[in-house]
Amino acid sequence: MASMVHRISQLSKTSAASFGVRSLSLSSVPHAAEGKKKSLGKSGVRNIVLVEGVRTPFLMSGTSYKNLMPHDLARTALIGLQRRTGIPKESVDYIIYGTVIQEVKTSNIAREAALGAGFSDKIPAHTVTQACISSNQAITTGVGMIAAGQCDTVIAGGVEFMSDVPIRHSRKMRSIMLSLNKAKTPAQKLGLASKMFSPKVWSPELPAVAEFSTGETMGHSADRLCTAFGVTRQEQDEFALRSHTLAAEATKKGLLTDRLDYKVPGVNDTVTADNGIRPSSMEKMSSLKAAFIKPYGTITAANASFLTDGASACLIMSEEKALAMGYKPKAYLRDFLYVSQDPKDQLLLGPAYATPKILDRAGLKLSDVDVFEYHEAFAGQILANMKALDSDSFSTKQMGRSAKFGAPPMNKLNLWGGSLSLGHPFGATGVRLVTTAANRLKEEDGQFGLVAACAAGGIGHAMLVERYPGY
């Protein structure tokens, strides 16, 4: 492992230097040696804290979770959070869950999971969806409710289950079946039934894998983004190998404390680890063929996030309520924002747009941030965002800045792995990002963490977290 880490580090110095980003250091851990910065707390503004965050192990779809339903995973995350925090179930004011591909039997999965986890039927719950930042939206919706004085205690989470996605009949078949329910005479029913013999009627409709507005898959968009910013195949493979190597190291060191043990019904062993972490070699990764734009694309199965099953949940509270109940919070949730841009040419550039905006608003410089947790949809997507932030042309022409903002240094970015290696259950990743940022701040003795992510539709998100004093 040590020799591989050294090799990746050396390879990374060349590729990272090509676009002005510091080398991909796999061993250096930043510390706030210069002392703590000024807190972002504001007089008269209610402080909102992250008490705890948990998740099920993130598994590749079609593996140990394949016979479950999504609300089973969500329920497990809720039970795990309640057990870890000891929060009395009657003390929870509201539950919010994010998801993307909804199971039709549990359309409000937040409610079904909450009831299944034994929470009172008097606790309201609702479900939100915003592509890959759905649980980010769940968190920020809860933050807004607490800030408005509507609640003191909110559980926010997310779930995605790619092992069993809804597949619909064709629209023609659905129309026939609905009409059959209304048909009153045998002749009417027979006439409608005869239309079912057309082969076209039986063609199923799979869940959309393309942007509705552009008709283009996210992989195609990512490939074009890599071409636009000059992100090479080697850079992408190096970054993906970095993610898997860091995730393996974090697992070995016991740093991924948000992960629950899960005794899956029907499975003999208790699931304790994410099963998509697979450090490979540059030689093996470079042998893979293009996944989307064939044969010349640079995105492959190895440098893209994989279809994942998993759920997450976190407890957020007003500071006064948390302290009154005897909790020691992990972090303040200081600020957040959402951005959106052209869903065709700039589909995945949300972090590049959101990062300067949220730091400017907080009066922070890039160097003030100790921990960066960015969603890794594709290695090329992360690197394109880095190059955009480090580009004078992009910063001036697209963001209206006088000069480039600068990219987060690699020795502060995703040091415990990311979505490429840990997995990416669409609706659940946001909670993992925020919880990991808070946990890393403690481990690395930092003060400020920045979470950022892209999402379908050209949407992006950023959130600032501040380590809680004494944590």
N, C-alpha and C positions, 0 to 999 in steps of 0.2 A: 504493500500500500504506500509506504513512504517513498519508494522510487517513482511510483506512478504520480503521486502528488507533486514531487519535484519536477517531473517531466511536464506535467500540465502547466505548472507555474511558469516554467521556462518558455513553453510554447505560447503562453498567454501574453507574455511581455511584448512580443512582436506584434500580435494582432491587436492588442489593446492600444498600443502606442500609435497605431495607424490612424486612430480617430481621436487622439488626445485624451483617452481615458486611462487611468492608472491600471497597472497590470493586475491580472486576476490572482490575487494572493490567497492561497488556500489555507495558510497557516496563521497569518497575522490577525490579531483580534484588537480592534480599536478600544481605547480607554479614554475616559474624560479626564486626562491627566492635567489639563489646563484649568480644571475646576469647573464647578457647576455654573451654567448660564442662568440668566434671570428667568424666573418662572413665567409661564404664559397665562397664569390666572388673572382674571379681571375683577375689579371691585364691582359688586352689585350683580355679577353674573354667576348663576348657580354652577357649582362644580359637579361634573358627572364623572364617575369612575368605573373602570373595569375591575370587577372583583375577581373573576376567574373565567377561563375559557377552556373547553374540552372538545374532543372530537373522537369519533370512532376511528379505528385504523382506516386509512384510505386504500381501497383495493381495486385492482384492475377489474373491469366489468367481466362478468362471466366466471368469476372465481367463487370464493367462499360465501359471498352474499347472494348468489344468483337466484336462490329460491325464496328470497324474502320479498317484502314490498317496501317502498320508500318510507312509509310511516313507521316501519319497524326500526329502521336506522335512526330516524328522527327521535322516536320514543327512547331509544337506547341512549342517545346523546343527552336528552333531557334528564333521564334517570341518573346518568353518570354525573351530570352537573349538580343535581340536587344532592346526591350522596357526597360528592367532594366538598361542596360548600356547606352542607347542612342547612341550607335555607329552608325554613318552614314553608311548605307548599302554600299555605294560606297567606303568606307574606308577599307573594308575587302578585303584582297588579296587572300585568299584561304579558302576553307571549306573541312573538312575531317570528315567522320563519320565511326564508327565501328559497325558491326553487325555480327551475327553468322548464324542464319537460314534465308537465304535471300528470300524475296518475289520475284518470278521470273519476275513479271511485273515491278518491280523497282530495277533492279539488281545494278545500281549505285544509291543507295538511298540517298547518300549525295547530288547528283545533283538534284534529284527530290524534295527532301525536301527544298533545297535552293531556287529553282525556285518557289515552292509553298509558301514559306515564303516571297517572294517578293524581293529576292536578285537579283542583275543584272545577266543577262545571260552571262556577260563578266567575271564573277568570276569563275575560275575553281573549281571543286569539285571532290573528289574521295572517294571511300569506301574501308575500310580495314577490315580484319577479322583475329582474333587470339584468338578464343574461348573466355573465360571469361575475357580476358584482351584486348579486341578489342578496347575499347575507350581509354585505356592506350596507345595502339599503335597509335591511332589517335592523342593523345596529343603529344607523343614523335616524331611522324612524323612531326607534326607542329613545335615542338621545333627545330628539325634538319633543317627545311626549313628556320626558322628565323635565327638560328645560322650561316647558310651558306650564309646569305644575300639575299636569294631568296624572302623573304617576311618580312613584319613588323607586320602584323596583320593576325592572323589565328583563325578561329572558329573550335574547335574540339569537337566531341560529339559521341554519340552512341545510338542505339535503339535496342530493342528486342520486338517481338510481338508473344507470345506463344498461344494466343487465336485462331490463324488461321495459322497453319504451312502448307507448301506445302506437299501434299501427291501425289506421282507419281503412274501411272500405272506400272505394272510389266515390266520388260525389254522385255519380249516376246511380250506383248501388244504394247509397244512403237515401237518395230521393225515392227510389222504388220502394225501399223498405218502409219509409215514412208514409208513402202513399198507400201501402198495403194495410197499414193500421187504420186508414180512413175508408178503405173500400168496403162497401156495404153488401154488394151482391157477388155471387160466385163468378159471374162473368167478368166483373171488374177485377176481382182478385186473380183470375186466370190470365187476363190480359196483361196485368202488371208482372205476374210471375214469368210469363213468356219472355219478357225483356231481359231476364236474368241470364239467358243462355248466351248472350254475347260475351266473348272473351274479354273485351275491353272493360266491361262492367266489373269484372272480377280483379282487375289490376289494383293492388293496394296502394295506399298513400303513406309513404314513410314520413317520419318527422323531418321537418325542414333542416337541412344542413347548410343552407345558403341564406344569405341576406335577402330578405323579401324585396327590399328596395332596389337591389342591384343584381340579384340572381347569382351572385358570386360567392363561393365558399370562403370561409375565413382563411383556409390554407392557401388559396389562390391569392387572396389579398396580402397575406404575409409574404408570399414569394415575391410579389411585385414590390412590396415595401423594402424587402432586402435588396432588390435590384436598384431601387431609387436611391438608397442610402449606401450602396456599395458594401453590404454585409456579405462576406464570403462564406462558402460552405465550411471552410476550415474553422473560421471564427465561431460559427454556429455549433459545430461538433465539439469544439473545445469548451464552449459555455455549457452545453448539455452534459458533457463529461464532468465538468466542474460541479454542476448541480447534483448529479448522482453521487459523486465522491464526497461532497460536503454532507449530503443527507445520510450517507452511510456512516460517516464519522460522527455526526450528531446522534444518530441512533446508538452507535457503540458506546458513546460517552454518557448516554442517558439524558440528553438535553431535551428531547421531545416529550416533555412531561404533560403536554396537553392531551396526549393520546391515551385513550381508555383501553383496557382489556375487554374483549367482547366474546362471551360464550354464545356463539351463533347457534340457534336451534337447528338441529339436523346435521351439525358439523361436530366431529369428535373433539377436535382441539379448540382451545380458546385462541381467538385471533388477537395477537399482541403487537403486530408490526405492519407497516405499510409494505405491500408486496410488489410495488413497482420500482423500488430502488435497486438499480442494477448497474453498478460501475462497470464499464466495458473498456475498450481501448480505441484509440484514434483509428487504428487499422481496421477494426471491425465496423466502426461507425462510418468510415469513409467508403465502405463497400456497399452500403445501402443505396437503393435507387430512389429517385425523386418520388414523392408521394402525391403531388398535386399537378404541377406543371411538368409534364413528361416530354422528353427525357432531361430537359435542361434546368429544371427547378433545383433549388438548394435545400428545400425543407423535406425531411425524411421522417420516418417513424421514430428514429432515435433522437432527433432534436426538436420534437413536438410533444406537447403533453398528451397523455393517453386517456381513453375513456375510463372513467373512474366512478365507483360507488362509494358513498360516504356521507356522513352527517356531522354537524358541529353545533355547539350551543355556548353562549356566554351569558354571564350575569352582569348587568350594568345597573348602577344605582346612583342616586344623589349621594354626594359625599356625606352629608349629615346623617342620612339614613344608614349608610354602610357603617359609619363609626358608631352610631347608636346601637347597632346590632352586633357590634364587636368584631367587624371584619377589618382586615388589613388589605386595602386595595392594591392592585398591581400597578395601575396607571390612571392618569387623568385622560379622558377623551377630550382633547382641547378644541379641535376645529376640524371641519371637513368641507368638501365641496365636490360638485360634479361638473364635468365639462362635456361638450359634444362637438363633433366636427364632421366633415364629409365622410359618409360611410363607405365610399368607394376607394378613394386614394389615400385616406387617412384613417381607415377603420380602427387601427390598433395603436394609434399615437396618443391615446388618452393620458398616459403618465407624463409624456413630454409637455403636454399643455397644462396639466394639473399641477405638476411639481413647482414651477415658478410662481404660479398664482397663489398657492396656499402658503408658500414660504414668504412671499412678499407681504401677504396679508398679516402674517404673524410677526413680521419684522425680523425674520431669521435669514441667515445666509446658509448656503449649502453646507459649509463647514461647521455650522452649529448642530447639524443633525448627526447623531451618533450611530443610528441604526436605520437602514433602509430595508423594507420588505416590499418588493415589487412582484406582482403576479407574472409568472412565466407561462404564457400561452404557447409561445414558440421561442426558441433561443433567438431566432432572427428578429422577432418582435421586440424582445428586450434590448438587443444590440442596436436595432434601428432607433428606438427611443433614446438610447444613450448618444448615438450619433446626432440625432436631431437636437438634443439639448446642448451638444458640444459644437453645434454648427452656427456660425455667424449668419449665414444666408437664411437658414430656417428660422432662427430666432428673430431676425429683423423682418423678413418677408411674411412669415406665417403668424408670428406672435406679436409683432409690433414692438419688439424690444430694440434698444439701441445697440446691443451686442449679445453674444451668446451667454446663456445662463450658466452653462457648465453641467456636466453629468455627475451623478453620484459616483464616488470612488468604489472600485470593485472590492476593496478590503473592508467595506461596510455593508455590502449588498448581499442579502440572502445567504448568510454564512452557515445556515443550518439546512441548506437545500431549498428547493422551491417546487412549483407545480410540475416542472418537467420530471422530477424524480419522486416527489412525495405523492403526486397525483392531483387531479383537478376535478373533483365533483362540483360542477358548475355553481350550484346554489350554496355550497358549503365553504368555499375557499376563503371568502372574506373574513370570517371569524378566525380561521387559521392564521391569516396574515396579521390581524390585529393582536391576537394572543401571542404569536411568536415575537412580534415586535416588543411587546411588554416583557416577555420572558428574556429576550436577548438584552434589553436594557439593564436588567438586573445582573445577568451573567457577565456582561461586558462593562459594567459600571458606567453606563451612559445616562443621559437625561432625556433627549428628544429622539423620537422615532417617527419615520414617515412611511406610511403605507400608500401604495398607488397601484392601480389596476386598469386595464382596458376591458372593454366589453363590446359585444355585438351592437350594431347600430351606430358605431362611431362614438360611443359614450366612454367617459373615463371618470375615475374617482381618485381622490386623495384624502388622507386623514392624518392629522398630527396627534401623536400620543406623547405624554410626558410621564416619566417614571414617578411613581408615588413616593414621597419622602419616607425613608426607612425600609422600602421594599428592596 
